[in-house]
C-alpha cells in the first residue's frame, strides 16, 4: 500500500507551525514534495522544543 501524502497545510497543522515554517523545516531535513509530503517522512521529524541551554552555565 502506498504511503499517504500530506499537503503543506496539513504538515503545518500536524507540527503546530505556520506553512512557511513547515516548508523551511521540510527542506532543511531534505524532505521533498511528491504530490504532497509523505506522511511517514513528516512523522519522522522530531521537533526539538524547550528552553535554550546556551544561556545557562553549568556549575
C-alpha positions as CSV (number, residue, x, y, z in Angstrom):
1,X,0.0,0.0,0.0
2,X,1.3,3.4,-0.9
3,X,2.3,5.9,1.8
4,X,-0.3,8.6,2.1
5,X,0.7,12.1,1.4
6,X,0.0,15.4,3.3
7,X,-0.4,18.8,1.9
8,X,1.8,21.6,3.2
9,X,-1.2,23.0,5.2
10,X,-1.7,19.5,6.8
11,X,2.0,19.3,7.6
12,X,2.0,22.7,9.3
13,X,-1.1,21.8,11.3
14,X,0.5,18.5,12.4
15,X,3.7,20.2,13.5
16,X,1.8,23.2,15.0
17,X,3.7,25.8,12.9
18,X,3.0,28.2,10.0
19,X,3.1,26.8,6.5
20,X,6.1,28.9,5.7
21,X,8.0,27.5,8.7
22,X,6.9,24.0,7.8
23,X,8.2,24.4,4.2
24,X,11.6,25.6,5.5
25,X,11.8,22.7,8.1
26,X,11.0,20.1,5.4
27,X,13.6,21.5,3.1
28,X,16.2,21.6,5.9
29,X,15.6,17.9,6.5
30,X,15.7,17.0,2.8
31,X,12.0,16.1,2.5
32,X,10.8,16.9,-1.0
33,X,7.2,17.1,-2.1
34,X,5.9,14.2,-4.2
35,X,2.3,15.3,-4.9
36,X,2.5,16.3,-1.3
37,X,4.7,15.1,1.6
38,X,4.9,11.5,2.6
39,X,3.2,11.0,5.9
40,X,6.0,8.7,7.2
41,X,8.7,11.2,6.5
42,X,6.7,14.0,8.2
43,X,6.1,11.9,11.2
44,X,9.8,11.0,11.4
45,X,10.6,14.6,12.2
46,X,11.3,15.4,15.8
47,X,10.7,19.0,16.7
48,X,13.1,19.9,19.4
49,X,11.4,22.4,21.6
50,X,12.3,23.6,25.0
51,X,14.4,26.2,26.7
52,X,17.7,27.4,25.4
53,X,20.6,25.6,27.0
54,X,23.3,28.1,25.9
55,X,22.1,30.7,28.3
56,X,22.8,28.8,31.5
57,X,26.2,27.9,32.8
58,X,26.8,24.6,34.5
59,X,28.2,24.8,38.0
